[in-house]
Amino acid sequence: IQILDGTRIRKIIGTLVEQNPEIFDGTCYVAAFGKTGKSGEVIMYEFNHCVKIEEEKLIKVWDLPKLPSNSKIVFVEPIYLF
């Protein structure tokens, strides 16, 4: 079992963003996958605190239909493996 704290999660997110700048450009939006208040929101919180992204680029799933057609969307969600 591996438990990741906020510091480790932020390091992983920061590394992913740093290694994939073409994904996280001006047309990228980030949304938590799943219901509000669940684990995806926690990852979204950590994402927001380690990556400098415009506030309007952090969206809710119900905002997806309002995005421009050329948008890239990154869904964040922890995955549990048993």
mmCIF file of the N, C-alpha and C atoms, coordinates in Angstrom:
data_MODEL
# 
_entry.id   MODEL 
# 
loop_
_atom_site.group_PDB 
_atom_site.id 
_atom_site.type_symbol 
_atom_site.label_atom_id 
_atom_site.label_alt_id 
_atom_site.label_comp_id 
_atom_site.label_asym_id 
_atom_site.label_entity_id 
_atom_site.label_seq_id 
_atom_site.pdbx_PDB_ins_code 
_atom_site.Cartn_x 
_atom_site.Cartn_y 
_atom_site.Cartn_z 
_atom_site.occupancy 
_atom_site.B_iso_or_equiv 
_atom_site.pdbx_formal_charge 
_atom_site.auth_seq_id 
_atom_site.auth_comp_id 
_atom_site.auth_asym_id 
_atom_site.auth_atom_id 
_atom_site.pdbx_PDB_model_num 
ATOM 1   N N  . ILE A 1 1  ? 0.856   -1.171 0.000   1.00 0.00 ? 1  ILE A N  1 
ATOM 2   C CA . ILE A 1 1  ? 0.000   0.000  0.000   1.00 0.00 ? 1  ILE A CA 1 
ATOM 3   C C  . ILE A 1 1  ? 0.897   1.227  0.000   1.00 0.00 ? 1  ILE A C  1 
ATOM 4   N N  . GLN A 1 2  ? 0.539   2.157  -0.831  1.00 0.00 ? 2  GLN A N  1 
ATOM 5   C CA . GLN A 1 2  ? 1.267   3.418  -0.888  1.00 0.00 ? 2  GLN A CA 1 
ATOM 6   C C  . GLN A 1 2  ? 0.276   4.548  -0.660  1.00 0.00 ? 2  GLN A C  1 
ATOM 7   N N  . ILE A 1 3  ? 0.548   5.378  0.315   1.00 0.00 ? 3  ILE A N  1 
ATOM 8   C CA . ILE A 1 3  ? -0.305  6.522  0.617   1.00 0.00 ? 3  ILE A CA 1 
ATOM 9   C C  . ILE A 1 3  ? 0.452   7.777  0.222   1.00 0.00 ? 3  ILE A C  1 
ATOM 10  N N  . LEU A 1 4  ? -0.188  8.603  -0.593  1.00 0.00 ? 4  LEU A N  1 
ATOM 11  C CA . LEU A 1 4  ? 0.449   9.827  -1.063  1.00 0.00 ? 4  LEU A CA 1 
ATOM 12  C C  . LEU A 1 4  ? -0.144  11.020 -0.330  1.00 0.00 ? 4  LEU A C  1 
ATOM 13  N N  . ASP A 1 5  ? 0.715   11.823 0.265   1.00 0.00 ? 5  ASP A N  1 
ATOM 14  C CA . ASP A 1 5  ? 0.237   13.037 0.928   1.00 0.00 ? 5  ASP A CA 1 
ATOM 15  C C  . ASP A 1 5  ? 0.219   14.177 -0.089  1.00 0.00 ? 5  ASP A C  1 
ATOM 16  N N  . GLY A 1 6  ? -0.262  15.334 0.362   1.00 0.00 ? 6  GLY A N  1 
ATOM 17  C CA . GLY A 1 6  ? -0.399  16.479 -0.534  1.00 0.00 ? 6  GLY A CA 1 
ATOM 18  C C  . GLY A 1 6  ? 0.902   16.895 -1.189  1.00 0.00 ? 6  GLY A C  1 
ATOM 19  N N  . THR A 1 7  ? 2.005   16.839 -0.451  1.00 0.00 ? 7  THR A N  1 
ATOM 20  C CA . THR A 1 7  ? 3.305   17.224 -0.995  1.00 0.00 ? 7  THR A CA 1 
ATOM 21  C C  . THR A 1 7  ? 3.703   16.312 -2.143  1.00 0.00 ? 7  THR A C  1 
ATOM 22  N N  . ARG A 1 8  ? 3.525   15.028 -1.974  1.00 0.00 ? 8  ARG A N  1 
ATOM 23  C CA . ARG A 1 8  ? 3.878   14.059 -3.018  1.00 0.00 ? 8  ARG A CA 1 
ATOM 24  C C  . ARG A 1 8  ? 2.945   14.204 -4.229  1.00 0.00 ? 8  ARG A C  1 
ATOM 25  N N  . ILE A 1 9  ? 1.676   14.413 -3.992  1.00 0.00 ? 9  ILE A N  1 
ATOM 26  C CA . ILE A 1 9  ? 0.720   14.605 -5.085  1.00 0.00 ? 9  ILE A CA 1 
ATOM 27  C C  . ILE A 1 9  ? 1.092   15.843 -5.892  1.00 0.00 ? 9  ILE A C  1 
ATOM 28  N N  . ARG A 1 10 ? 1.440   16.932 -5.219  1.00 0.00 ? 10 ARG A N  1 
ATOM 29  C CA . ARG A 1 10 ? 1.825   18.163 -5.923  1.00 0.00 ? 10 ARG A CA 1 
ATOM 30  C C  . ARG A 1 10 ? 3.085   17.950 -6.752  1.00 0.00 ? 10 ARG A C  1 
ATOM 31  N N  . LYS A 1 11 ? 4.034   17.187 -6.229  1.00 0.00 ? 11 LYS A N  1 
ATOM 32  C CA . LYS A 1 11 ? 5.270   16.909 -6.974  1.00 0.00 ? 11 LYS A CA 1 
ATOM 33  C C  . LYS A 1 11 ? 4.949   16.112 -8.242  1.00 0.00 ? 11 LYS A C  1 
ATOM 34  N N  . ILE A 1 12 ? 4.082   15.126 -8.137  1.00 0.00 ? 12 ILE A N  1 
ATOM 35  C CA . ILE A 1 12 ? 3.694   14.327 -9.298  1.00 0.00 ? 12 ILE A CA 1 
ATOM 36  C C  . ILE A 1 12 ? 2.992   15.201 -10.339 1.00 0.00 ? 12 ILE A C  1 
ATOM 37  N N  . ILE A 1 13 ? 2.046   16.010 -9.890  1.00 0.00 ? 13 ILE A N  1 
ATOM 38  C CA . ILE A 1 13 ? 1.319   16.899 -10.810 1.00 0.00 ? 13 ILE A CA 1 
ATOM 39  C C  . ILE A 1 13 ? 2.279   17.876 -11.477 1.00 0.00 ? 13 ILE A C  1 
ATOM 40  N N  . GLY A 1 14 ? 3.143   18.506 -10.692 1.00 0.00 ? 14 GLY A N  1 
ATOM 41  C CA . GLY A 1 14 ? 4.106   19.463 -11.232 1.00 0.00 ? 14 GLY A CA 1 
ATOM 42  C C  . GLY A 1 14 ? 5.006   18.841 -12.289 1.00 0.00 ? 14 GLY A C  1 
ATOM 43  N N  . THR A 1 15 ? 5.462   17.633 -12.040 1.00 0.00 ? 15 THR A N  1 
ATOM 44  C CA . THR A 1 15 ? 6.316   16.925 -12.992 1.00 0.00 ? 15 THR A CA 1 
ATOM 45  C C  . THR A 1 15 ? 5.554   16.618 -14.281 1.00 0.00 ? 15 THR A C  1 
ATOM 46  N N  . LEU A 1 16 ? 4.317   16.163 -14.162 1.00 0.00 ? 16 LEU A N  1 
ATOM 47  C CA . LEU A 1 16 ? 3.508   15.860 -15.350 1.00 0.00 ? 16 LEU A CA 1 
ATOM 48  C C  . LEU A 1 16 ? 3.284   17.105 -16.203 1.00 0.00 ? 16 LEU A C  1 
ATOM 49  N N  . VAL A 1 17 ? 2.994   18.221 -15.568 1.00 0.00 ? 17 VAL A N  1 
ATOM 50  C CA . VAL A 1 17 ? 2.767   19.465 -16.302 1.00 0.00 ? 17 VAL A CA 1 
ATOM 51  C C  . VAL A 1 17 ? 4.062   19.937 -16.949 1.00 0.00 ? 17 VAL A C  1 
ATOM 52  N N  . GLU A 1 18 ? 5.153   19.856 -16.219 1.00 0.00 ? 18 GLU A N  1 
ATOM 53  C CA . GLU A 1 18 ? 6.454   20.289 -16.732 1.00 0.00 ? 18 GLU A CA 1 
ATOM 54  C C  . GLU A 1 18 ? 6.888   19.449 -17.935 1.00 0.00 ? 18 GLU A C  1 
ATOM 55  N N  . GLN A 1 19 ? 6.629   18.151 -17.892 1.00 0.00 ? 19 GLN A N  1 
ATOM 56  C CA . GLN A 1 19 ? 7.052   17.255 -18.965 1.00 0.00 ? 19 GLN A CA 1 
ATOM 57  C C  . GLN A 1 19 ? 6.109   17.259 -20.166 1.00 0.00 ? 19 GLN A C  1 
ATOM 58  N N  . ASN A 1 20 ? 4.947   17.893 -20.041 1.00 0.00 ? 20 ASN A N  1 
ATOM 59  C CA . ASN A 1 20 ? 3.941   17.905 -21.114 1.00 0.00 ? 20 ASN A CA 1 
ATOM 60  C C  . ASN A 1 20 ? 3.404   19.310 -21.375 1.00 0.00 ? 20 ASN A C  1 
ATOM 61  N N  . PRO A 1 21 ? 4.273   20.271 -21.669 1.00 0.00 ? 21 PRO A N  1 
ATOM 62  C CA . PRO A 1 21 ? 3.803   21.649 -21.844 1.00 0.00 ? 21 PRO A CA 1 
ATOM 63  C C  . PRO A 1 21 ? 2.823   21.824 -23.005 1.00 0.00 ? 21 PRO A C  1 
ATOM 64  N N  . GLU A 1 22 ? 2.910   20.949 -24.016 1.00 0.00 ? 22 GLU A N  1 
ATOM 65  C CA . GLU A 1 22 ? 2.006   21.060 -25.161 1.00 0.00 ? 22 GLU A CA 1 
ATOM 66  C C  . GLU A 1 22 ? 0.562   20.756 -24.776 1.00 0.00 ? 22 GLU A C  1 
ATOM 67  N N  . ILE A 1 23 ? 0.365   20.025 -23.705 1.00 0.00 ? 23 ILE A N  1 
ATOM 68  C CA . ILE A 1 23 ? -0.993  19.728 -23.243 1.00 0.00 ? 23 ILE A CA 1 
ATOM 69  C C  . ILE A 1 23 ? -1.553  20.910 -22.466 1.00 0.00 ? 23 ILE A C  1 
ATOM 70  N N  . PHE A 1 24 ? -0.744  21.492 -21.605 1.00 0.00 ? 24 PHE A N  1 
ATOM 71  C CA . PHE A 1 24 ? -1.214  22.526 -20.686 1.00 0.00 ? 24 PHE A CA 1 
ATOM 72  C C  . PHE A 1 24 ? -0.961  23.931 -21.237 1.00 0.00 ? 24 PHE A C  1 
ATOM 73  N N  . ASP A 1 25 ? -1.366  24.165 -22.474 1.00 0.00 ? 25 ASP A N  1 
ATOM 74  C CA . ASP A 1 25 ? -1.196  25.481 -23.078 1.00 0.00 ? 25 ASP A CA 1 
ATOM 75  C C  . ASP A 1 25 ? -2.469  26.308 -22.898 1.00 0.00 ? 25 ASP A C  1 
ATOM 76  N N  . GLY A 1 26 ? -2.633  27.333 -23.686 1.00 0.00 ? 26 GLY A N  1 
ATOM 77  C CA . GLY A 1 26 ? -3.768  28.249 -23.540 1.00 0.00 ? 26 GLY A CA 1 
ATOM 78  C C  . GLY A 1 26 ? -5.133  27.671 -23.822 1.00 0.00 ? 26 GLY A C  1 
ATOM 79  N N  . THR A 1 27 ? -5.208  26.512 -24.498 1.00 0.00 ? 27 THR A N  1 
ATOM 80  C CA . THR A 1 27 ? -6.516  25.936 -24.805 1.00 0.00 ? 27 THR A CA 1 
ATOM 81  C C  . THR A 1 27 ? -6.891  24.799 -23.851 1.00 0.00 ? 27 THR A C  1 
ATOM 82  N N  . CYS A 1 28 ? -6.127  24.631 -22.780 1.00 0.00 ? 28 CYS A N  1 
ATOM 83  C CA . CYS A 1 28 ? -6.347  23.525 -21.846 1.00 0.00 ? 28 CYS A CA 1 
ATOM 84  C C  . CYS A 1 28 ? -7.205  23.963 -20.659 1.00 0.00 ? 28 CYS A C  1 
ATOM 85  N N  . TYR A 1 29 ? -8.167  23.127 -20.333 1.00 0.00 ? 29 TYR A N  1 
ATOM 86  C CA . TYR A 1 29 ? -9.006  23.321 -19.147 1.00 0.00 ? 29 TYR A CA 1 
ATOM 87  C C  . TYR A 1 29 ? -8.850  22.095 -18.260 1.00 0.00 ? 29 TYR A C  1 
ATOM 88  N N  . VAL A 1 30 ? -8.993  22.295 -16.965 1.00 0.00 ? 30 VAL A N  1 
ATOM 89  C CA . VAL A 1 30 ? -8.831  21.200 -16.007 1.00 0.00 ? 30 VAL A CA 1 
ATOM 90  C C  . VAL A 1 30 ? -10.123 21.054 -15.224 1.00 0.00 ? 30 VAL A C  1 
ATOM 91  N N  . ALA A 1 31 ? -10.606 19.809 -15.122 1.00 0.00 ? 31 ALA A N  1 
ATOM 92  C CA . ALA A 1 31 ? -11.856 19.536 -14.408 1.00 0.00 ? 31 ALA A CA 1 
ATOM 93  C C  . ALA A 1 31 ? -11.698 18.282 -13.562 1.00 0.00 ? 31 ALA A C  1 
ATOM 94  N N  . ALA A 1 32 ? -12.330 18.300 -12.405 1.00 0.00 ? 32 ALA A N  1 
ATOM 95  C CA . ALA A 1 32 ? -12.386 17.093 -11.582 1.00 0.00 ? 32 ALA A CA 1 
ATOM 96  C C  . ALA A 1 32 ? -13.398 16.148 -12.210 1.00 0.00 ? 32 ALA A C  1 
ATOM 97  N N  . PHE A 1 33 ? -13.082 14.880 -12.204 1.00 0.00 ? 33 PHE A N  1 
ATOM 98  C CA . PHE A 1 33 ? -13.978 13.874 -12.757 1.00 0.00 ? 33 PHE A CA 1 
ATOM 99  C C  . PHE A 1 33 ? -14.816 13.326 -11.610 1.00 0.00 ? 33 PHE A C  1 
ATOM 100 N N  . GLY A 1 34 ? -16.100 13.236 -11.809 1.00 0.00 ? 34 GLY A N  1 
ATOM 101 C CA . GLY A 1 34 ? -16.953 12.687 -10.763 1.00 0.00 ? 34 GLY A CA 1 
ATOM 102 C C  . GLY A 1 34 ? -17.751 13.755 -10.048 1.00 0.00 ? 34 GLY A C  1 
ATOM 103 N N  . LYS A 1 35 ? -18.353 13.352 -8.950  1.00 0.00 ? 35 LYS A N  1 
ATOM 104 C CA . LYS A 1 35 ? -19.247 14.229 -8.203  1.00 0.00 ? 35 LYS A CA 1 
ATOM 105 C C  . LYS A 1 35 ? -18.492 15.276 -7.397  1.00 0.00 ? 35 LYS A C  1 
ATOM 106 N N  . THR A 1 36 ? -19.118 16.446 -7.224  1.00 0.00 ? 36 THR A N  1 
ATOM 107 C CA . THR A 1 36 ? -18.553 17.514 -6.413  1.00 0.00 ? 36 THR A CA 1 
ATOM 108 C C  . THR A 1 36 ? -18.389 17.037 -4.981  1.00 0.00 ? 36 THR A C  1 
ATOM 109 N N  . GLY A 1 37 ? -17.263 17.404 -4.376  1.00 0.00 ? 37 GLY A N  1 
ATOM 110 C CA . GLY A 1 37 ? -17.014 17.038 -2.990  1.00 0.00 ? 37 GLY A CA 1 
ATOM 111 C C  . GLY A 1 37 ? -16.346 15.689 -2.819  1.00 0.00 ? 37 GLY A C  1 
ATOM 112 N N  . LYS A 1 38 ? -16.075 15.001 -3.906  1.00 0.00 ? 38 LYS A N  1 
ATOM 113 C CA . LYS A 1 38 ? -15.430 13.690 -3.832  1.00 0.00 ? 38 LYS A CA 1 
ATOM 114 C C  . LYS A 1 38 ? -13.928 13.837 -4.060  1.00 0.00 ? 38 LYS A C  1 
ATOM 115 N N  . SER A 1 39 ? -13.243 12.739 -4.195  1.00 0.00 ? 39 SER A N  1 
ATOM 116 C CA . SER A 1 39 ? -11.782 12.724 -4.265  1.00 0.00 ? 39 SER A CA 1 
ATOM 117 C C  . SER A 1 39 ? -11.204 13.528 -5.424  1.00 0.00 ? 39 SER A C  1 
ATOM 118 N N  . GLY A 1 40 ? -11.911 13.622 -6.529  1.00 0.00 ? 40 GLY A N  1 
ATOM 119 C CA . GLY A 1 40 ? -11.425 14.426 -7.649  1.00 0.00 ? 40 GLY A CA 1 
ATOM 120 C C  . GLY A 1 40 ? -11.252 15.889 -7.273  1.00 0.00 ? 40 GLY A C  1 
ATOM 121 N N  . GLU A 1 41 ? -12.113 16.373 -6.405  1.00 0.00 ? 41 GLU A N  1 
ATOM 122 C CA . GLU A 1 41 ? -12.007 17.761 -5.932  1.00 0.00 ? 41 GLU A CA 1 
ATOM 123 C C  . GLU A 1 41 ? -10.733 17.962 -5.110  1.00 0.00 ? 41 GLU A C  1 
ATOM 124 N N  . VAL A 1 42 ? -10.313 16.940 -4.381  1.00 0.00 ? 42 VAL A N  1 
ATOM 125 C CA . VAL A 1 42 ? -9.072  17.023 -3.605  1.00 0.00 ? 42 VAL A CA 1 
ATOM 126 C C  . VAL A 1 42 ? -7.881  17.137 -4.548  1.00 0.00 ? 42 VAL A C  1 
ATOM 127 N N  . ILE A 1 43 ? -7.870  16.333 -5.600  1.00 0.00 ? 43 ILE A N  1 
ATOM 128 C CA . ILE A 1 43 ? -6.785  16.403 -6.575  1.00 0.00 ? 43 ILE A CA 1 
ATOM 129 C C  . ILE A 1 43 ? -6.821  17.756 -7.289  1.00 0.00 ? 43 ILE A C  1 
ATOM 130 N N  . MET A 1 44 ? -7.990  18.256 -7.567  1.00 0.00 ? 44 MET A N  1 
ATOM 131 C CA . MET A 1 44 ? -8.146  19.576 -8.197  1.00 0.00 ? 44 MET A CA 1 
ATOM 132 C C  . MET A 1 44 ? -7.541  20.655 -7.283  1.00 0.00 ? 44 MET A C  1 
ATOM 133 N N  . TYR A 1 45 ? -7.796  20.556 -5.995  1.00 0.00 ? 45 TYR A N  1 
ATOM 134 C CA . TYR A 1 45 ? -7.242  21.494 -5.013  1.00 0.00 ? 45 TYR A CA 1 
ATOM 135 C C  . TYR A 1 45 ? -5.713  21.458 -5.071  1.00 0.00 ? 45 TYR A C  1 
ATOM 136 N N  . GLU A 1 46 ? -5.145  20.265 -5.068  1.00 0.00 ? 46 GLU A N  1 
ATOM 137 C CA . GLU A 1 46 ? -3.683  20.118 -5.124  1.00 0.00 ? 46 GLU A CA 1 
ATOM 138 C C  . GLU A 1 46 ? -3.144  20.653 -6.448  1.00 0.00 ? 46 GLU A C  1 
ATOM 139 N N  . PHE A 1 47 ? -3.840  20.380 -7.542  1.00 0.00 ? 47 PHE A N  1 
ATOM 140 C CA . PHE A 1 47 ? -3.440  20.878 -8.856  1.00 0.00 ? 47 PHE A CA 1 
ATOM 141 C C  . PHE A 1 47 ? -3.383  22.400 -8.842  1.00 0.00 ? 47 PHE A C  1 
ATOM 142 N N  . ASN A 1 48 ? -4.407  23.012 -8.301  1.00 0.00 ? 48 ASN A N  1 
ATOM 143 C CA . ASN A 1 48 ? -4.504  24.466 -8.241  1.00 0.00 ? 48 ASN A CA 1 
ATOM 144 C C  . ASN A 1 48 ? -3.373  25.084 -7.420  1.00 0.00 ? 48 ASN A C  1 
ATOM 145 N N  . HIS A 1 49 ? -2.845  24.357 -6.461  1.00 0.00 ? 49 HIS A N  1 
ATOM 146 C CA . HIS A 1 49 ? -1.806  24.904 -5.595  1.00 0.00 ? 49 HIS A CA 1 
ATOM 147 C C  . HIS A 1 49 ? -0.382  24.629 -6.073  1.00 0.00 ? 49 HIS A C  1 
ATOM 148 N N  . CYS A 1 50 ? -0.221  23.835 -7.113  1.00 0.00 ? 50 CYS A N  1 
ATOM 149 C CA . CYS A 1 50 ? 1.145   23.583 -7.572  1.00 0.00 ? 50 CYS A CA 1 
ATOM 150 C C  . CYS A 1 50 ? 1.383   24.010 -9.012  1.00 0.00 ? 50 CYS A C  1 
ATOM 151 N N  . VAL A 1 51 ? 0.325   24.284 -9.753  1.00 0.00 ? 51 VAL A N  1 
ATOM 152 C CA . VAL A 1 51 ? 0.458   24.687 -11.150 1.00 0.00 ? 51 VAL A CA 1 
ATOM 153 C C  . VAL A 1 51 ? -0.184  26.057 -11.315 1.00 0.00 ? 51 VAL A C  1 
ATOM 154 N N  . LYS A 1 52 ? 0.555   26.952 -11.913 1.00 0.00 ? 52 LYS A N  1 
ATOM 155 C CA . LYS A 1 52 ? 0.020   28.293 -12.159 1.00 0.00 ? 52 LYS A CA 1 
ATOM 156 C C  . LYS A 1 52 ? -0.834  28.250 -13.414 1.00 0.00 ? 52 LYS A C  1 
ATOM 157 N N  . ILE A 1 53 ? -2.128  28.227 -13.220 1.00 0.00 ? 53 ILE A N  1 
ATOM 158 C CA . ILE A 1 53 ? -3.072  28.185 -14.331 1.00 0.00 ? 53 ILE A CA 1 
ATOM 159 C C  . ILE A 1 53 ? -4.163  29.219 -14.042 1.00 0.00 ? 53 ILE A C  1 
ATOM 160 N N  . GLU A 1 54 ? -4.655  29.836 -15.074 1.00 0.00 ? 54 GLU A N  1 
ATOM 161 C CA . GLU A 1 54 ? -5.686  30.856 -14.900 1.00 0.00 ? 54 GLU A CA 1 
ATOM 162 C C  . GLU A 1 54 ? -6.920  30.248 -14.236 1.00 0.00 ? 54 GLU A C  1 
ATOM 163 N N  . GLU A 1 55 ? -7.500  30.992 -13.313 1.00 0.00 ? 55 GLU A N  1 
ATOM 164 C CA . GLU A 1 55 ? -8.654  30.502 -12.551 1.00 0.00 ? 55 GLU A CA 1 
ATOM 165 C C  . GLU A 1 55 ? -9.800  30.042 -13.453 1.00 0.00 ? 55 GLU A C  1 
ATOM 166 N N  . GLU A 1 56 ? -10.024 30.745 -14.560 1.00 0.00 ? 56 GLU A N  1 
ATOM 167 C CA . GLU A 1 56 ? -11.128 30.360 -15.454 1.00 0.00 ? 56 GLU A CA 1 
ATOM 168 C C  . GLU A 1 56 ? -10.837 29.066 -16.215 1.00 0.00 ? 56 GLU A C  1 
ATOM 169 N N  . LYS A 1 57 ? -9.613  28.570 -16.141 1.00 0.00 ? 57 LYS A N  1 
ATOM 170 C CA . LYS A 1 57 ? -9.262  27.297 -16.779 1.00 0.00 ? 57 LYS A CA 1 
ATOM 171 C C  . LYS A 1 57 ? -9.571  26.107 -15.866 1.00 0.00 ? 57 LYS A C  1 
ATOM 172 N N  . LEU A 1 58 ? -9.880  26.364 -14.605 1.00 0.00 ? 58 LEU A N  1 
ATOM 173 C CA . LEU A 1 58 ? -10.289 25.319 -13.662 1.00 0.00 ? 58 LEU A CA 1 
ATOM 174 C C  . LEU A 1 58 ? -11.804 25.298 -13.665 1.00 0.00 ? 58 LEU A C  1 
ATOM 175 N N  . ILE A 1 59 ? -12.378 24.274 -14.247 1.00 0.00 ? 59 ILE A N  1 
ATOM 176 C CA . ILE A 1 59 ? -13.819 24.272 -14.508 1.00 0.00 ? 59 ILE A CA 1 
ATOM 177 C C  . ILE A 1 59 ? -14.527 23.107 -13.817 1.00 0.00 ? 59 ILE A C  1 
ATOM 178 N N  . LYS A 1 60 ? -15.818 23.187 -13.814 1.00 0.00 ? 60 LYS A N  1 
ATOM 179 C CA . LYS A 1 60 ? -16.669 22.092 -13.333 1.00 0.00 ? 60 LYS A CA 1 
ATOM 180 C C  . LYS A 1 60 ? -17.120 21.291 -14.552 1.00 0.00 ? 60 LYS A C  1 
ATOM 181 N N  . VAL A 1 61 ? -17.433 20.037 -14.353 1.00 0.00 ? 61 VAL A N  1 
ATOM 182 C CA . VAL A 1 61 ? -17.822 19.170 -15.460 1.00 0.00 ? 61 VAL A CA 1 
ATOM 183 C C  . VAL A 1 61 ? -19.013 19.745 -16.233 1.00 0.00 ? 61 VAL A C  1 
ATOM 184 N N  . TRP A 1 62 ? -19.950 20.365 -15.545 1.00 0.00 ? 62 TRP A N  1 
ATOM 185 C CA . TRP A 1 62 ? -21.129 20.898 -16.232 1.00 0.00 ? 62 TRP A CA 1 
ATOM 186 C C  . TRP A 1 62 ? -20.804 22.095 -17.118 1.00 0.00 ? 62 TRP A C  1 
ATOM 187 N N  . ASP A 1 63 ? -19.578 22.630 -17.027 1.00 0.00 ? 63 ASP A N  1 
ATOM 188 C CA . ASP A 1 63 ? -19.164 23.725 -17.911 1.00 0.00 ? 63 ASP A CA 1 
ATOM 189 C C  . ASP A 1 63 ? -18.613 23.234 -19.244 1.00 0.00 ? 63 ASP A C  1 
ATOM 190 N N  . LEU A 1 64 ? -18.435 21.932 -19.404 1.00 0.00 ? 64 LEU A N  1 
ATOM 191 C CA . LEU A 1 64 ? -17.847 21.394 -20.629 1.00 0.00 ? 64 LEU A CA 1 
ATOM 192 C C  . LEU A 1 64 ? -18.564 21.841 -21.898 1.00 0.00 ? 64 LEU A C  1 
ATOM 193 N N  . PRO A 1 65 ? -19.893 21.838 -21.961 1.00 0.00 ? 65 PRO A N  1 
ATOM 194 C CA . PRO A 1 65 ? -20.561 22.259 -23.204 1.00 0.00 ? 65 PRO A CA 1 
ATOM 195 C C  . PRO A 1 65 ? -20.301 23.719 -23.580 1.00 0.00 ? 65 PRO A C  1 
ATOM 196 N N  . LYS A 1 66 ? -19.853 24.527 -22.647 1.00 0.00 ? 66 LYS A N  1 
ATOM 197 C CA . LYS A 1 66 ? -19.621 25.953 -22.913 1.00 0.00 ? 66 LYS A CA 1 
ATOM 198 C C  . LYS A 1 66 ? -18.223 26.239 -23.471 1.00 0.00 ? 66 LYS A C  1 
ATOM 199 N N  . LEU A 1 67 ? -17.351 25.237 -23.495 1.00 0.00 ? 67 LEU A N  1 
ATOM 200 C CA . LEU A 1 67 ? -15.968 25.456 -23.923 1.00 0.00 ? 67 LEU A CA 1 
ATOM 201 C C  . LEU A 1 67 ? -15.858 25.582 -25.433 1.00 0.00 ? 67 LEU A C  1 
ATOM 202 N N  . PRO A 1 68 ? -14.837 26.305 -25.900 1.00 0.00 ? 68 PRO A N  1 
ATOM 203 C CA . PRO A 1 68 ? -14.596 26.381 -27.345 1.00 0.00 ? 68 PRO A CA 1 
ATOM 204 C C  . PRO A 1 68 ? -14.342 24.986 -27.920 1.00 0.00 ? 68 PRO A C  1 
ATOM 205 N N  . SER A 1 69 ? -14.662 24.790 -29.187 1.00 0.00 ? 69 SER A N  1 
ATOM 206 C CA . SER A 1 69 ? -14.566 23.466 -29.807 1.00 0.00 ? 69 SER A CA 1 
ATOM 207 C C  . SER A 1 69 ? -13.140 22.929 -29.888 1.00 0.00 ? 69 SER A C  1 
ATOM 208 N N  . ASN A 1 70 ? -12.130 23.778 -29.866 1.00 0.00 ? 70 ASN A N  1 
ATOM 209 C CA . ASN A 1 70 ? -10.746 23.323 -29.959 1.00 0.00 ? 70 ASN A CA 1 
ATOM 210 C C  . ASN A 1 70 ? -10.094 23.134 -28.587 1.00 0.00 ? 70 ASN A C  1 
ATOM 211 N N  . SER A 1 71 ? -10.876 23.075 -27.524 1.00 0.00 ? 71 SER A N  1 
ATOM 212 C CA . SER A 1 71 ? -10.344 22.972 -26.164 1.00 0.00 ? 71 SER A CA 1 
ATOM 213 C C  . SER A 1 71 ? -9.788  21.588 -25.867 1.00 0.00 ? 71 SER A C  1 
ATOM 214 N N  . LYS A 1 72 ? -8.750  21.581 -25.046 1.00 0.00 ? 72 LYS A N  1 
ATOM 215 C CA . LYS A 1 72 ? -8.228  20.340 -24.483 1.00 0.00 ? 72 LYS A CA 1 
ATOM 216 C C  . LYS A 1 72 ? -8.706  20.296 -23.041 1.00 0.00 ? 72 LYS A C  1 
ATOM 217 N N  . ILE A 1 73 ? -9.121  19.123 -22.579 1.00 0.00 ? 73 ILE A N  1 
ATOM 218 C CA . ILE A 1 73 ? -9.635  18.989 -21.222 1.00 0.00 ? 73 ILE A CA 1 
ATOM 219 C C  . ILE A 1 73 ? -8.834  17.914 -20.502 1.00 0.00 ? 73 ILE A C  1 
ATOM 220 N N  . VAL A 1 74 ? -8.317  18.267 -19.339 1.00 0.00 ? 74 VAL A N  1 
ATOM 221 C CA . VAL A 1 74 ? -7.619  17.311 -18.493 1.00 0.00 ? 74 VAL A CA 1 
ATOM 222 C C  . VAL A 1 74 ? -8.534  17.023 -17.314 1.00 0.00 ? 74 VAL A C  1 
ATOM 223 N N  . PHE A 1 75 ? -8.916  15.768 -17.162 1.00 0.00 ? 75 PHE A N  1 
ATOM 224 C CA . PHE A 1 75 ? -9.715  15.351 -16.013 1.00 0.00 ? 75 PHE A CA 1 
ATOM 225 C C  . PHE A 1 75 ? -8.774  14.841 -14.932 1.00 0.00 ? 75 PHE A C  1 
ATOM 226 N N  . VAL A 1 76 ? -8.985  15.297 -13.710 1.00 0.00 ? 76 VAL A N  1 
ATOM 227 C CA . VAL A 1 76 ? -8.165  14.824 -12.592 1.00 0.00 ? 76 VAL A CA 1 
ATOM 228 C C  . VAL A 1 76 ? -9.023  13.969 -11.667 1.00 0.00 ? 76 VAL A C  1 
ATOM 229 N N  . GLU A 1 77 ? -8.454  12.857 -11.255 1.00 0.00 ? 77 GLU A N  1 
ATOM 230 C CA . GLU A 1 77 ? -9.161  11.918 -10.385 1.00 0.00 ? 77 GLU A CA 1 
ATOM 231 C C  . GLU A 1 77 ? -8.143  10.925 -9.839  1.00 0.00 ? 77 GLU A C  1 
ATOM 232 N N  . PRO A 1 78 ? -8.183  10.649 -8.567  1.00 0.00 ? 78 PRO A N  1 
ATOM 233 C CA . PRO A 1 78 ? -7.283  9.610  -8.055  1.00 0.00 ? 78 PRO A CA 1 
ATOM 234 C C  . PRO A 1 78 ? -7.799  8.239  -8.504  1.00 0.00 ? 78 PRO A C  1 
ATOM 235 N N  . ILE A 1 79 ? -6.877  7.364  -8.752  1.00 0.00 ? 79 ILE A N  1 
ATOM 236 C CA . ILE A 1 79 ? -7.237  5.999  -9.138  1.00 0.00 ? 79 ILE A CA 1 
ATOM 237 C C  . ILE A 1 79 ? -6.747  5.067  -8.046  1.00 0.00 ? 79 ILE A C  1 
ATOM 238 N N  . TYR A 1 80 ? -7.609  4.231  -7.602  1.00 0.00 ? 80 TYR A N  1 
ATOM 239 C CA . TYR A 1 80 ? -7.284  3.292  -6.540  1.00 0.00 ? 80 TYR A CA 1 
ATOM 240 C C  . TYR A 1 80 ? -7.075  1.921  -7.142  1.00 0.00 ? 80 TYR A C  1 
ATOM 241 N N  . LEU A 1 81 ? -5.953  1.330  -6.855  1.00 0.00 ? 81 LEU A N  1 
ATOM 242 C CA . LEU A 1 81 ? -5.663  -0.019 -7.317  1.00 0.00 ? 81 LEU A CA 1 
ATOM 243 C C  . LEU A 1 81 ? -5.605  -0.950 -6.122  1.00 0.00 ? 81 LEU A C  1 
ATOM 244 N N  . PHE A 1 82 ? -6.308  -2.030 -6.206  1.00 0.00 ? 82 PHE A N  1 
ATOM 245 C CA . PHE A 1 82 ? -6.330  -3.000 -5.103  1.00 0.00 ? 82 PHE A CA 1 
ATOM 246 C C  . PHE A 1 82 ? -5.689  -4.287 -5.544  1.00 0.00 ? 82 PHE A C  1 
# 
